[in-house]
Amino acid sequence: MTAEDQPGVWATVNDLHLSVAAVPEPSTYGMLLGGLGLVGYMARRKARKA
């Protein structure tokens, strides 16, 4: 009999292993540079209006 057959019984994970990448992926750097570029653009645009 499995956990799905019994009402009120939930299957659990006993050995959960999470791995962390030591080096970020290139897309992470791309998103970071894109975001910083947008922030810089907005700051420069705001400074010109004032």
mmCIF entry with sequence, helices, sheets and N, C-alpha, C, O atoms, coordinates in Angstrom:
data_MODEL
# 
_entry.id   MODEL 
# 
_entity.id                         1 
_entity.type                       polymer 
_entity.pdbx_number_of_molecules   1 
# 
_entity_poly.entity_id                      1 
_entity_poly.type                           'polypeptide(L)' 
_entity_poly.nstd_linkage                   no 
_entity_poly.nstd_monomer                   no 
_entity_poly.pdbx_seq_one_letter_code       MTAEDQPGVWATVNDLHLSVAAVPEPSTYGMLLGGLGLVGYMARRKARKA 
_entity_poly.pdbx_seq_one_letter_code_can   MTAEDQPGVWATVNDLHLSVAAVPEPSTYGMLLGGLGLVGYMARRKARKA 
_entity_poly.pdbx_strand_id                 A 
# 
loop_
_entity_poly_seq.entity_id 
_entity_poly_seq.num 
_entity_poly_seq.mon_id 
_entity_poly_seq.hetero 
1 1  MET n 
1 2  THR n 
1 3  ALA n 
1 4  GLU n 
1 5  ASP n 
1 6  GLN n 
1 7  PRO n 
1 8  GLY n 
1 9  VAL n 
1 10 TRP n 
1 11 ALA n 
1 12 THR n 
1 13 VAL n 
1 14 ASN n 
1 15 ASP n 
1 16 LEU n 
1 17 HIS n 
1 18 LEU n 
1 19 SER n 
1 20 VAL n 
1 21 ALA n 
1 22 ALA n 
1 23 VAL n 
1 24 PRO n 
1 25 GLU n 
1 26 PRO n 
1 27 SER n 
1 28 THR n 
1 29 TYR n 
1 30 GLY n 
1 31 MET n 
1 32 LEU n 
1 33 LEU n 
1 34 GLY n 
1 35 GLY n 
1 36 LEU n 
1 37 GLY n 
1 38 LEU n 
1 39 VAL n 
1 40 GLY n 
1 41 TYR n 
1 42 MET n 
1 43 ALA n 
1 44 ARG n 
1 45 ARG n 
1 46 LYS n 
1 47 ALA n 
1 48 ARG n 
1 49 LYS n 
1 50 ALA n 
# 
_struct_asym.id          A 
_struct_asym.entity_id   1 
# 
_struct_conf.conf_type_id            HELX_P 
_struct_conf.id                      HELX_P1 
_struct_conf.pdbx_PDB_helix_id       AA1 
_struct_conf.beg_label_comp_id       PRO 
_struct_conf.beg_label_asym_id       A 
_struct_conf.beg_label_seq_id        26 
_struct_conf.pdbx_beg_PDB_ins_code   ? 
_struct_conf.end_label_comp_id       LYS 
_struct_conf.end_label_asym_id       A 
_struct_conf.end_label_seq_id        49 
_struct_conf.pdbx_end_PDB_ins_code   ? 
_struct_conf.beg_auth_comp_id        PRO 
_struct_conf.beg_auth_asym_id        A 
_struct_conf.beg_auth_seq_id         26 
_struct_conf.end_auth_comp_id        LYS 
_struct_conf.end_auth_asym_id        A 
_struct_conf.end_auth_seq_id         49 
_struct_conf.pdbx_PDB_helix_class    1 
_struct_conf.details                 ? 
_struct_conf.pdbx_PDB_helix_length   24 
# 
_struct_conf_type.id          HELX_P 
_struct_conf_type.criteria    ? 
_struct_conf_type.reference   ? 
# 
loop_
_atom_site.group_PDB 
_atom_site.id 
_atom_site.type_symbol 
_atom_site.label_atom_id 
_atom_site.label_alt_id 
_atom_site.label_comp_id 
_atom_site.label_asym_id 
_atom_site.label_entity_id 
_atom_site.label_seq_id 
_atom_site.pdbx_PDB_ins_code 
_atom_site.Cartn_x 
_atom_site.Cartn_y 
_atom_site.Cartn_z 
_atom_site.occupancy 
_atom_site.B_iso_or_equiv 
_atom_site.pdbx_formal_charge 
_atom_site.auth_seq_id 
_atom_site.auth_comp_id 
_atom_site.auth_asym_id 
_atom_site.auth_atom_id 
_atom_site.pdbx_PDB_model_num 
ATOM 1   N N  . MET A 1 1  ? 0.844  -1.177 0.000   1.00 0.00 ? 1  MET A N  1 
ATOM 2   C CA . MET A 1 1  ? 0.000  0.000  0.000   1.00 0.00 ? 1  MET A CA 1 
ATOM 3   C C  . MET A 1 1  ? 0.890  1.242  0.000   1.00 0.00 ? 1  MET A C  1 
ATOM 4   O O  . MET A 1 1  ? 1.811  1.336  0.811   1.00 0.00 ? 1  MET A O  1 
ATOM 5   N N  . THR A 1 2  ? 0.634  2.180  -0.884  1.00 0.00 ? 2  THR A N  1 
ATOM 6   C CA . THR A 1 2  ? 1.440  3.383  -0.997  1.00 0.00 ? 2  THR A CA 1 
ATOM 7   C C  . THR A 1 2  ? 0.778  4.549  -0.281  1.00 0.00 ? 2  THR A C  1 
ATOM 8   O O  . THR A 1 2  ? -0.352 4.435  0.194   1.00 0.00 ? 2  THR A O  1 
ATOM 9   N N  . ALA A 1 3  ? 1.488  5.677  -0.204  1.00 0.00 ? 3  ALA A N  1 
ATOM 10  C CA . ALA A 1 3  ? 0.974  6.870  0.470   1.00 0.00 ? 3  ALA A CA 1 
ATOM 11  C C  . ALA A 1 3  ? -0.243 7.435  -0.267  1.00 0.00 ? 3  ALA A C  1 
ATOM 12  O O  . ALA A 1 3  ? -1.095 8.073  0.350   1.00 0.00 ? 3  ALA A O  1 
ATOM 13  N N  . GLU A 1 4  ? -0.332 7.204  -1.586  1.00 0.00 ? 4  GLU A N  1 
ATOM 14  C CA . GLU A 1 4  ? -1.466 7.713  -2.349  1.00 0.00 ? 4  GLU A CA 1 
ATOM 15  C C  . GLU A 1 4  ? -2.752 6.969  -2.029  1.00 0.00 ? 4  GLU A C  1 
ATOM 16  O O  . GLU A 1 4  ? -3.845 7.511  -2.193  1.00 0.00 ? 4  GLU A O  1 
ATOM 17  N N  . ASP A 1 5  ? -2.623 5.719  -1.569  1.00 0.00 ? 5  ASP A N  1 
ATOM 18  C CA . ASP A 1 5  ? -3.790 4.893  -1.273  1.00 0.00 ? 5  ASP A CA 1 
ATOM 19  C C  . ASP A 1 5  ? -4.416 5.214  0.079   1.00 0.00 ? 5  ASP A C  1 
ATOM 20  O O  . ASP A 1 5  ? -5.587 4.908  0.303   1.00 0.00 ? 5  ASP A O  1 
ATOM 21  N N  . GLN A 1 6  ? -3.662 5.820  0.970   1.00 0.00 ? 6  GLN A N  1 
ATOM 22  C CA . GLN A 1 6  ? -4.162 6.091  2.316   1.00 0.00 ? 6  GLN A CA 1 
ATOM 23  C C  . GLN A 1 6  ? -4.506 7.574  2.468   1.00 0.00 ? 6  GLN A C  1 
ATOM 24  O O  . GLN A 1 6  ? -3.640 8.422  2.253   1.00 0.00 ? 6  GLN A O  1 
ATOM 25  N N  . PRO A 1 7  ? -5.735 7.905  2.830   1.00 0.00 ? 7  PRO A N  1 
ATOM 26  C CA . PRO A 1 7  ? -6.083 9.316  3.016   1.00 0.00 ? 7  PRO A CA 1 
ATOM 27  C C  . PRO A 1 7  ? -5.382 9.888  4.245   1.00 0.00 ? 7  PRO A C  1 
ATOM 28  O O  . PRO A 1 7  ? -5.276 9.223  5.275   1.00 0.00 ? 7  PRO A O  1 
ATOM 29  N N  . GLY A 1 8  ? -4.910 11.114 4.127   1.00 0.00 ? 8  GLY A N  1 
ATOM 30  C CA . GLY A 1 8  ? -4.245 11.774 5.241   1.00 0.00 ? 8  GLY A CA 1 
ATOM 31  C C  . GLY A 1 8  ? -2.781 11.442 5.388   1.00 0.00 ? 8  GLY A C  1 
ATOM 32  O O  . GLY A 1 8  ? -2.139 11.930 6.318   1.00 0.00 ? 8  GLY A O  1 
ATOM 33  N N  . VAL A 1 9  ? -2.225 10.627 4.504   1.00 0.00 ? 9  VAL A N  1 
ATOM 34  C CA . VAL A 1 9  ? -0.806 10.276 4.566   1.00 0.00 ? 9  VAL A CA 1 
ATOM 35  C C  . VAL A 1 9  ? -0.100 10.978 3.414   1.00 0.00 ? 9  VAL A C  1 
ATOM 36  O O  . VAL A 1 9  ? -0.493 10.848 2.255   1.00 0.00 ? 9  VAL A O  1 
ATOM 37  N N  . TRP A 1 10 ? 0.933  11.714 3.745   1.00 0.00 ? 10 TRP A N  1 
ATOM 38  C CA . TRP A 1 10 ? 1.674  12.482 2.731   1.00 0.00 ? 10 TRP A CA 1 
ATOM 39  C C  . TRP A 1 10 ? 3.054  11.876 2.530   1.00 0.00 ? 10 TRP A C  1 
ATOM 40  O O  . TRP A 1 10 ? 3.723  11.481 3.486   1.00 0.00 ? 10 TRP A O  1 
ATOM 41  N N  . ALA A 1 11 ? 3.460  11.810 1.293   1.00 0.00 ? 11 ALA A N  1 
ATOM 42  C CA . ALA A 1 11 ? 4.803  11.337 0.990   1.00 0.00 ? 11 ALA A CA 1 
ATOM 43  C C  . ALA A 1 11 ? 5.801  12.430 1.372   1.00 0.00 ? 11 ALA A C  1 
ATOM 44  O O  . ALA A 1 11 ? 5.536  13.610 1.143   1.00 0.00 ? 11 ALA A O  1 
ATOM 45  N N  . THR A 1 12 ? 6.929  12.060 1.945   1.00 0.00 ? 12 THR A N  1 
ATOM 46  C CA . THR A 1 12 ? 7.945  13.024 2.365   1.00 0.00 ? 12 THR A CA 1 
ATOM 47  C C  . THR A 1 12 ? 9.261  12.730 1.669   1.00 0.00 ? 12 THR A C  1 
ATOM 48  O O  . THR A 1 12 ? 9.478  11.635 1.149   1.00 0.00 ? 12 THR A O  1 
ATOM 49  N N  . VAL A 1 13 ? 10.131 13.725 1.668   1.00 0.00 ? 13 VAL A N  1 
ATOM 50  C CA . VAL A 1 13 ? 11.472 13.579 1.108   1.00 0.00 ? 13 VAL A CA 1 
ATOM 51  C C  . VAL A 1 13 ? 12.438 13.521 2.280   1.00 0.00 ? 13 VAL A C  1 
ATOM 52  O O  . VAL A 1 13 ? 12.532 14.473 3.054   1.00 0.00 ? 13 VAL A O  1 
ATOM 53  N N  . ASN A 1 14 ? 13.144 12.432 2.415   1.00 0.00 ? 14 ASN A N  1 
ATOM 54  C CA . ASN A 1 14 ? 14.064 12.268 3.542   1.00 0.00 ? 14 ASN A CA 1 
ATOM 55  C C  . ASN A 1 14 ? 15.441 12.857 3.253   1.00 0.00 ? 14 ASN A C  1 
ATOM 56  O O  . ASN A 1 14 ? 16.057 13.462 4.131   1.00 0.00 ? 14 ASN A O  1 
ATOM 57  N N  . ASP A 1 15 ? 15.910 12.687 2.061   1.00 0.00 ? 15 ASP A N  1 
ATOM 58  C CA . ASP A 1 15 ? 17.244 13.167 1.709   1.00 0.00 ? 15 ASP A CA 1 
ATOM 59  C C  . ASP A 1 15 ? 17.115 14.249 0.646   1.00 0.00 ? 15 ASP A C  1 
ATOM 60  O O  . ASP A 1 15 ? 17.042 13.953 -0.546  1.00 0.00 ? 15 ASP A O  1 
ATOM 61  N N  . LEU A 1 16 ? 17.087 15.500 1.082   1.00 0.00 ? 16 LEU A N  1 
ATOM 62  C CA . LEU A 1 16 ? 16.973 16.633 0.163   1.00 0.00 ? 16 LEU A CA 1 
ATOM 63  C C  . LEU A 1 16 ? 18.329 17.306 0.070   1.00 0.00 ? 16 LEU A C  1 
ATOM 64  O O  . LEU A 1 16 ? 18.852 17.808 1.064   1.00 0.00 ? 16 LEU A O  1 
ATOM 65  N N  . HIS A 1 17 ? 18.890 17.315 -1.117  1.00 0.00 ? 17 HIS A N  1 
ATOM 66  C CA . HIS A 1 17 ? 20.196 17.920 -1.332  1.00 0.00 ? 17 HIS A CA 1 
ATOM 67  C C  . HIS A 1 17 ? 20.045 19.083 -2.300  1.00 0.00 ? 17 HIS A C  1 
ATOM 68  O O  . HIS A 1 17 ? 19.540 18.915 -3.410  1.00 0.00 ? 17 HIS A O  1 
ATOM 69  N N  . LEU A 1 18 ? 20.482 20.257 -1.879  1.00 0.00 ? 18 LEU A N  1 
ATOM 70  C CA . LEU A 1 18 ? 20.451 21.428 -2.738  1.00 0.00 ? 18 LEU A CA 1 
ATOM 71  C C  . LEU A 1 18 ? 21.874 21.741 -3.182  1.00 0.00 ? 18 LEU A C  1 
ATOM 72  O O  . LEU A 1 18 ? 22.798 21.753 -2.370  1.00 0.00 ? 18 LEU A O  1 
ATOM 73  N N  . SER A 1 19 ? 22.039 21.989 -4.459  1.00 0.00 ? 19 SER A N  1 
ATOM 74  C CA . SER A 1 19 ? 23.364 22.342 -4.952  1.00 0.00 ? 19 SER A CA 1 
ATOM 75  C C  . SER A 1 19 ? 23.364 23.824 -5.332  1.00 0.00 ? 19 SER A C  1 
ATOM 76  O O  . SER A 1 19 ? 22.384 24.344 -5.866  1.00 0.00 ? 19 SER A O  1 
ATOM 77  N N  . VAL A 1 20 ? 24.462 24.478 -5.050  1.00 0.00 ? 20 VAL A N  1 
ATOM 78  C CA . VAL A 1 20 ? 24.610 25.899 -5.337  1.00 0.00 ? 20 VAL A CA 1 
ATOM 79  C C  . VAL A 1 20 ? 25.726 26.054 -6.362  1.00 0.00 ? 20 VAL A C  1 
ATOM 80  O O  . VAL A 1 20 ? 26.828 25.533 -6.186  1.00 0.00 ? 20 VAL A O  1 
ATOM 81  N N  . ALA A 1 21 ? 25.426 26.773 -7.427  1.00 0.00 ? 21 ALA A N  1 
ATOM 82  C CA . ALA A 1 21 ? 26.436 27.002 -8.457  1.00 0.00 ? 21 ALA A CA 1 
ATOM 83  C C  . ALA A 1 21 ? 27.452 28.020 -7.942  1.00 0.00 ? 21 ALA A C  1 
ATOM 84  O O  . ALA A 1 21 ? 27.077 29.072 -7.424  1.00 0.00 ? 21 ALA A O  1 
ATOM 85  N N  . ALA A 1 22 ? 28.716 27.708 -8.084  1.00 0.00 ? 22 ALA A N  1 
ATOM 86  C CA . ALA A 1 22 ? 29.767 28.598 -7.604  1.00 0.00 ? 22 ALA A CA 1 
ATOM 87  C C  . ALA A 1 22 ? 29.938 29.792 -8.533  1.00 0.00 ? 22 ALA A C  1 
ATOM 88  O O  . ALA A 1 22 ? 30.283 30.883 -8.079  1.00 0.00 ? 22 ALA A O  1 
ATOM 89  N N  . VAL A 1 23 ? 29.705 29.602 -9.817  1.00 0.00 ? 23 VAL A N  1 
ATOM 90  C CA . VAL A 1 23 ? 29.881 30.665 -10.799 1.00 0.00 ? 23 VAL A CA 1 
ATOM 91  C C  . VAL A 1 23 ? 28.529 30.960 -11.437 1.00 0.00 ? 23 VAL A C  1 
ATOM 92  O O  . VAL A 1 23 ? 27.879 30.050 -11.952 1.00 0.00 ? 23 VAL A O  1 
ATOM 93  N N  . PRO A 1 24 ? 28.087 32.244 -11.408 1.00 0.00 ? 24 PRO A N  1 
ATOM 94  C CA . PRO A 1 24 ? 26.802 32.577 -12.031 1.00 0.00 ? 24 PRO A CA 1 
ATOM 95  C C  . PRO A 1 24 ? 26.826 32.324 -13.535 1.00 0.00 ? 24 PRO A C  1 
ATOM 96  O O  . PRO A 1 24 ? 27.884 32.342 -14.165 1.00 0.00 ? 24 PRO A O  1 
ATOM 97  N N  . GLU A 1 25 ? 25.661 32.092 -14.087 1.00 0.00 ? 25 GLU A N  1 
ATOM 98  C CA . GLU A 1 25 ? 25.565 31.868 -15.522 1.00 0.00 ? 25 GLU A CA 1 
ATOM 99  C C  . GLU A 1 25 ? 25.727 33.191 -16.273 1.00 0.00 ? 25 GLU A C  1 
ATOM 100 O O  . GLU A 1 25 ? 25.485 34.253 -15.699 1.00 0.00 ? 25 GLU A O  1 
ATOM 101 N N  . PRO A 1 26 ? 26.126 33.145 -17.529 1.00 0.00 ? 26 PRO A N  1 
ATOM 102 C CA . PRO A 1 26 ? 26.286 34.374 -18.306 1.00 0.00 ? 26 PRO A CA 1 
ATOM 103 C C  . PRO A 1 26 ? 25.001 35.206 -18.391 1.00 0.00 ? 26 PRO A C  1 
ATOM 104 O O  . PRO A 1 26 ? 25.064 36.433 -18.461 1.00 0.00 ? 26 PRO A O  1 
ATOM 105 N N  . SER A 1 27 ? 23.850 34.553 -18.386 1.00 0.00 ? 27 SER A N  1 
ATOM 106 C CA . SER A 1 27 ? 22.602 35.311 -18.455 1.00 0.00 ? 27 SER A CA 1 
ATOM 107 C C  . SER A 1 27 ? 22.403 36.161 -17.205 1.00 0.00 ? 27 SER A C  1 
ATOM 108 O O  . SER A 1 27 ? 21.772 37.216 -17.265 1.00 0.00 ? 27 SER A O  1 
ATOM 109 N N  . THR A 1 28 ? 22.940 35.705 -16.072 1.00 0.00 ? 28 THR A N  1 
ATOM 110 C CA . THR A 1 28 ? 22.853 36.497 -14.845 1.00 0.00 ? 28 THR A CA 1 
ATOM 111 C C  . THR A 1 28 ? 23.628 37.789 -15.000 1.00 0.00 ? 28 THR A C  1 
ATOM 112 O O  . THR A 1 28 ? 23.143 38.855 -14.618 1.00 0.00 ? 28 THR A O  1 
ATOM 113 N N  . TYR A 1 29 ? 24.819 37.707 -15.553 1.00 0.00 ? 29 TYR A N  1 
ATOM 114 C CA . TYR A 1 29 ? 25.610 38.913 -15.792 1.00 0.00 ? 29 TYR A CA 1 
ATOM 115 C C  . TYR A 1 29 ? 24.921 39.825 -16.805 1.00 0.00 ? 29 TYR A C  1 
ATOM 116 O O  . TYR A 1 29 ? 24.945 41.047 -16.660 1.00 0.00 ? 29 TYR A O  1 
ATOM 117 N N  . GLY A 1 30 ? 24.315 39.239 -17.817 1.00 0.00 ? 30 GLY A N  1 
ATOM 118 C CA . GLY A 1 30 ? 23.602 40.036 -18.818 1.00 0.00 ? 30 GLY A CA 1 
ATOM 119 C C  . GLY A 1 30 ? 22.441 40.799 -18.216 1.00 0.00 ? 30 GLY A C  1 
ATOM 120 O O  . GLY A 1 30 ? 22.245 41.977 -18.514 1.00 0.00 ? 30 GLY A O  1 
ATOM 121 N N  . MET A 1 31 ? 21.664 40.129 -17.364 1.00 0.00 ? 31 MET A N  1 
ATOM 122 C CA . MET A 1 31 ? 20.538 40.803 -16.705 1.00 0.00 ? 31 MET A CA 1 
ATOM 123 C C  . MET A 1 31 ? 21.037 41.903 -15.770 1.00 0.00 ? 31 MET A C  1 
ATOM 124 O O  . MET A 1 31 ? 20.422 42.966 -15.688 1.00 0.00 ? 31 MET A O  1 
ATOM 125 N N  . LEU A 1 32 ? 22.136 41.663 -15.070 1.00 0.00 ? 32 LEU A N  1 
ATOM 126 C CA . LEU A 1 32 ? 22.700 42.661 -14.168 1.00 0.00 ? 32 LEU A CA 1 
ATOM 127 C C  . LEU A 1 32 ? 23.157 43.891 -14.951 1.00 0.00 ? 32 LEU A C  1 
ATOM 128 O O  . LEU A 1 32 ? 22.847 45.019 -14.571 1.00 0.00 ? 32 LEU A O  1 
ATOM 129 N N  . LEU A 1 33 ? 23.887 43.678 -16.036 1.00 0.00 ? 33 LEU A N  1 
ATOM 130 C CA . LEU A 1 33 ? 24.354 44.800 -16.845 1.00 0.00 ? 33 LEU A CA 1 
ATOM 131 C C  . LEU A 1 33 ? 23.198 45.546 -17.496 1.00 0.00 ? 33 LEU A C  1 
ATOM 132 O O  . LEU A 1 33 ? 23.220 46.774 -17.575 1.00 0.00 ? 33 LEU A O  1 
ATOM 133 N N  . GLY A 1 34 ? 22.193 44.819 -17.961 1.00 0.00 ? 34 GLY A N  1 
ATOM 134 C CA . GLY A 1 34 ? 21.021 45.463 -18.542 1.00 0.00 ? 34 GLY A CA 1 
ATOM 135 C C  . GLY A 1 34 ? 20.284 46.314 -17.527 1.00 0.00 ? 34 GLY A C  1 
ATOM 136 O O  . GLY A 1 34 ? 19.867 47.428 -17.845 1.00 0.00 ? 34 GLY A O  1 
ATOM 137 N N  . GLY A 1 35 ? 20.117 45.819 -16.327 1.00 0.00 ? 35 GLY A N  1 
ATOM 138 C CA . GLY A 1 35 ? 19.447 46.572 -15.267 1.00 0.00 ? 35 GLY A CA 1 
ATOM 139 C C  . GLY A 1 35 ? 20.232 47.807 -14.865 1.00 0.00 ? 35 GLY A C  1 
ATOM 140 O O  . GLY A 1 35 ? 19.660 48.881 -14.679 1.00 0.00 ? 35 GLY A O  1 
ATOM 141 N N  . LEU A 1 36 ? 21.543 47.655 -14.731 1.00 0.00 ? 36 LEU A N  1 
ATOM 142 C CA . LEU A 1 36 ? 22.373 48.811 -14.390 1.00 0.00 ? 36 LEU A CA 1 
ATOM 143 C C  . LEU A 1 36 ? 22.347 49.857 -15.497 1.00 0.00 ? 36 LEU A C  1 
ATOM 144 O O  . LEU A 1 36 ? 22.356 51.058 -15.227 1.00 0.00 ? 36 LEU A O  1 
ATOM 145 N N  . GLY A 1 37 ? 22.315 49.399 -16.737 1.00 0.00 ? 37 GLY A N  1 
ATOM 146 C CA . GLY A 1 37 ? 22.226 50.332 -17.858 1.00 0.00 ? 37 GLY A CA 1 
ATOM 147 C C  . GLY A 1 37 ? 20.925 51.112 -17.837 1.00 0.00 ? 37 GLY A C  1 
ATOM 148 O O  . GLY A 1 37 ? 20.919 52.318 -18.084 1.00 0.00 ? 37 GLY A O  1 
ATOM 149 N N  . LEU A 1 38 ? 19.821 50.437 -17.545 1.00 0.00 ? 38 LEU A N  1 
ATOM 150 C CA . LEU A 1 38 ? 18.525 51.129 -17.456 1.00 0.00 ? 38 LEU A CA 1 
ATOM 151 C C  . LEU A 1 38 ? 18.492 52.123 -16.304 1.00 0.00 ? 38 LEU A C  1 
ATOM 152 O O  . LEU A 1 38 ? 17.955 53.221 -16.447 1.00 0.00 ? 38 LEU A O  1 
ATOM 153 N N  . VAL A 1 39 ? 19.058 51.751 -15.170 1.00 0.00 ? 39 VAL A N  1 
ATOM 154 C CA . VAL A 1 39 ? 19.109 52.672 -14.027 1.00 0.00 ? 39 VAL A CA 1 
ATOM 155 C C  . VAL A 1 39 ? 19.957 53.885 -14.369 1.00 0.00 ? 39 VAL A C  1 
ATOM 156 O O  . VAL A 1 39 ? 19.579 55.010 -14.042 1.00 0.00 ? 39 VAL A O  1 
ATOM 157 N N  . GLY A 1 40 ? 21.090 53.682 -15.016 1.00 0.00 ? 40 GLY A N  1 
ATOM 158 C CA . GLY A 1 40 ? 21.942 54.799 -15.432 1.00 0.00 ? 40 GLY A CA 1 
ATOM 159 C C  . GLY A 1 40 ? 21.251 55.699 -16.441 1.00 0.00 ? 40 GLY A C  1 
ATOM 160 O O  . GLY A 1 40 ? 21.364 56.923 -16.373 1.00 0.00 ? 40 GLY A O  1 
ATOM 161 N N  . TYR A 1 41 ? 20.539 55.093 -17.371 1.00 0.00 ? 41 TYR A N  1 
ATOM 162 C CA . TYR A 1 41 ? 19.805 55.876 -18.371 1.00 0.00 ? 41 TYR A CA 1 
ATOM 163 C C  . TYR A 1 41 ? 18.733 56.740 -17.708 1.00 0.00 ? 41 TYR A C  1 
ATOM 164 O O  . TYR A 1 41 ? 18.596 57.919 -18.035 1.00 0.00 ? 41 TYR A O  1 
ATOM 165 N N  . MET A 1 42 ? 17.975 56.158 -16.781 1.00 0.00 ? 42 MET A N  1 
ATOM 166 C CA . MET A 1 42 ? 16.927 56.913 -16.100 1.00 0.00 ? 42 MET A CA 1 
ATOM 167 C C  . MET A 1 42 ? 17.511 58.029 -15.236 1.00 0.00 ? 42 MET A C  1 
ATOM 168 O O  . MET A 1 42 ? 16.933 59.114 -15.163 1.00 0.00 ? 42 MET A O  1 
ATOM 169 N N  . ALA A 1 43 ? 18.644 57.784 -14.583 1.00 0.00 ? 43 ALA A N  1 
ATOM 170 C CA . ALA A 1 43 ? 19.282 58.811 -13.767 1.00 0.00 ? 43 ALA A CA 1 
ATOM 171 C C  . ALA A 1 43 ? 19.776 59.958 -14.638 1.00 0.00 ? 43 ALA A C  1 
ATOM 172 O O  . ALA A 1 43 ? 19.643 61.124 -14.270 1.00 0.00 ? 43 ALA A O  1 
ATOM 173 N N  . ARG A 1 44 ? 20.343 59.629 -15.786 1.00 0.00 ? 44 ARG A N  1 
ATOM 174 C CA . ARG A 1 44 ? 20.840 60.671 -16.687 1.00 0.00 ? 44 ARG A CA 1 
ATOM 175 C C  . ARG A 1 44 ? 19.683 61.474 -17.272 1.00 0.00 ? 44 ARG A C  1 
ATOM 176 O O  . ARG A 1 44 ? 19.778 62.692 -17.423 1.00 0.00 ? 44 ARG A O  1 
ATOM 177 N N  . ARG A 1 45 ? 18.604 60.795 -17.597 1.00 0.00 ? 45 ARG A N  1 
ATOM 178 C CA . ARG A 1 45 ? 17.426 61.466 -18.146 1.00 0.00 ? 45 ARG A CA 1 
ATOM 179 C C  . ARG A 1 45 ? 16.811 62.408 -17.116 1.00 0.00 ? 45 ARG A C  1 
ATOM 180 O O  . ARG A 1 45 ? 16.388 63.513 -17.453 1.00 0.00 ? 45 ARG A O  1 
ATOM 181 N N  . LYS A 1 46 ? 16.764 61.970 -15.866 1.00 0.00 ? 46 LYS A N  1 
ATOM 182 C CA . LYS A 1 46 ? 16.209 62.793 -14.803 1.00 0.00 ? 46 LYS A CA 1 
ATOM 183 C C  . LYS A 1 46 ? 17.094 64.002 -14.544 1.00 0.00 ? 46 LYS A C  1 
ATOM 184 O O  . LYS A 1 46 ? 16.587 65.094 -14.289 1.00 0.00 ? 46 LYS A O  1 
ATOM 185 N N  . ALA A 1 47 ? 18.421 63.822 -14.607 1.00 0.00 ? 47 ALA A N  1 
ATOM 186 C CA . ALA A 1 47 ? 19.360 64.926 -14.355 1.00 0.00 ? 47 ALA A CA 1 
ATOM 187 C C  . ALA A 1 47 ? 19.252 65.985 -15.455 1.00 0.00 ? 47 ALA A C  1 
ATOM 188 O O  . ALA A 1 47 ? 19.437 67.169 -15.174 1.00 0.00 ? 47 ALA A O  1 
ATOM 189 N N  . ARG A 1 48 ? 18.961 65.596 -16.687 1.00 0.00 ? 48 ARG A N  1 
ATOM 190 C CA . ARG A 1 48 ? 18.844 66.571 -17.783 1.00 0.00 ? 48 ARG A CA 1 
ATOM 191 C C  . ARG A 1 48 ? 17.602 67.423 -17.649 1.00 0.00 ? 48 ARG A C  1 
ATOM 192 O O  . ARG A 1 48 ? 17.608 68.592 -18.037 1.00 0.00 ? 48 ARG A O  1 
ATOM 193 N N  . LYS A 1 49 ? 16.509 66.846 -17.094 1.00 0.00 ? 49 LYS A N  1 
ATOM 194 C CA . LYS A 1 49 ? 15.265 67.590 -16.919 1.00 0.00 ? 49 LYS A CA 1 
ATOM 195 C C  . LYS A 1 49 ? 15.388 68.666 -15.856 1.00 0.00 ? 49 LYS A C  1 
ATOM 196 O O  . LYS A 1 49 ? 14.758 69.719 -15.957 1.00 0.00 ? 49 LYS A O  1 
ATOM 197 N N  . ALA A 1 50 ? 16.185 68.411 -14.850 1.00 0.00 ? 50 ALA A N  1 
ATOM 198 C CA . ALA A 1 50 ? 16.295 69.343 -13.715 1.00 0.00 ? 50 ALA A CA 1 
ATOM 199 C C  . ALA A 1 50 ? 17.150 70.551 -14.028 1.00 0.00 ? 50 ALA A C  1 
ATOM 200 O O  . ALA A 1 50 ? 17.332 71.418 -13.173 1.00 0.00 ? 50 ALA A O  1 
# 
